[in-house]
Amino acid sequence: MRTSSCLLSTLAASAPEICSRRDLLRVSGLTAAAATAGGLRVPGPVSANVADANRSCIFIWLNGGPSQFETLDPKPRASESVRGPFGAIQTGVPGVLMSELVPGLARQFDKYAVVRSLSHRNSDHSSTAMMTGIEGGDIPFGAVVNKLLGPAGPMPAYVHLGSSKGDGTQFVSAIDNLSAGVLGATYAPLRVRSPMGNQVKLGDFSLHESVPEARFEARRELLRELGAPHSLDGTPLAERMREQRLRAAEILSSTRVRDTFDLSEEDTALRYRYGINHFGQSCLLARRLVEAGTRYVQIKWYHVAAFDAWDTHGADLPGMRRMEQQLCPRFDAGLSTLLADLSDRGLLDSTLVVVVGEFGRTPTLNKNGDRDHWPFCFSALMAGAGVPGGTVVGASDPQGAYPATEAYGPADFAATIYRILGINTATDLRIRPFLQNGLPIKALVGA
């Protein structure tokens, strides 16, 4: 557990937004009281230029690069070497097909849109393009959303579910190397390696064992009595510091945050519908998090032996058989249940769901009967928060090799996410460094 000095360093890290170094010295008398937060990272309030600041995002990262042919863009009329061993099934929209490996998603096509003409040029797993909008970028969407929109209540604004660099991960993918970049630790995610098990440890959101609740409440009372230094009374700086202290205290004194991570409170039948596996339970936890007020939840597909998740070359493990027996069934059950659950609870209107990997797979099968890396044309799924369901955006050519319509790059993908979440990508100058020349995809965001 971090000590009180960490909160001061956190405030210093966000000083350009909150106050100058001189201001920090002027309010140093506040830090002892703020230390009751136990070192909790508490981003300062942000004045966001947004159309709808109440939207959340569940960003699902299928690390390894999922095959578009066996998921969202099948090619049943192509030659066997292109279409692969699996067939396609009809969705609820005439003429729109999905792979037979994702029947649950095919039945729920009215709830999501598919972009079939994404494209970039990096075929390496280290590519960060689809997580940052910029090839080589080190600031993921979640950190930007955390900075520009901030928390919506006592819940952590940005949560990462899945393994990360430094925690024993065997294969390092793009997501493992990202935190918050130059934005600093204030905007980094709360990391939860796995939703499985009886208890998720949340050290930053729990009282230290040396501080019982009664003692903490006494500190809160002292904090209220101290107030702000008279020299700062009535200033915006004093109000911001006060808001930070109150939010930190609220998080630590309430069980709401910790209870949200307790999946044992969920109906057993619903847990089974999601799938009793890492991905399915991560989707369920993501729903609980956005329902409780978390702004951005990032799910990383878990690792498997020898290969990194969706990296199905078929050299050492059965690639296509793994797609059929493990990957697609778990993906289909978890995601289709998430979409239905969000819809049933009235949360889909305010929750953007994004599903993508670092790239797609080759339009022809390799010598093992499987597929290699292919960034030149691939697909992503987007749902909720105003995204028009039952929509196909863009198209690949008959072999699935290149876009047959307008190609959308990582920057366009990023601009689309930011715009849907309420950040005005046309007028908010703060977002421009994260977009380069990207423009939102009109079919998904409207005019």
Secondary structure, DSSP 8 states (H G I E B T S, - for coil): ---HHHHHHHHHHTHHHH--HHHHHHTHHHHHHHGGGTT----------BS-TT-EEEEEE-TT---STTTT---TTS-HHHH-S--EEE-SSTT-EEETT-HHHHHTGGGEEEEEEE--S--STT--HHHHSSTT----HHHHHHHHH--SSSS-SEEEES--TTTT-SS--GGGG-S-GGG-GGGS-EEES-S-SS----GGGS--TTS-HHHHHHHHHHHHHH-S-GGGTT-HHHHHHHHHHHHHHHHHH-SHHHHHT-GGGS-HHHHHHH-SSHHHHHHHHHHHHHHHT-SEEEEE----SSS-TT----SSS-HHHHIIIIIHHHHHHHHHHHHHHHHHTT-TTTEEEEEE-S-EE-SS--TTSS--EE-SSEEEEEESTT--TTEEES-B-TTSSSBSS--B-HHHHHHHHHHHTTB-TTT-GGGGGGTTT----HHHH--
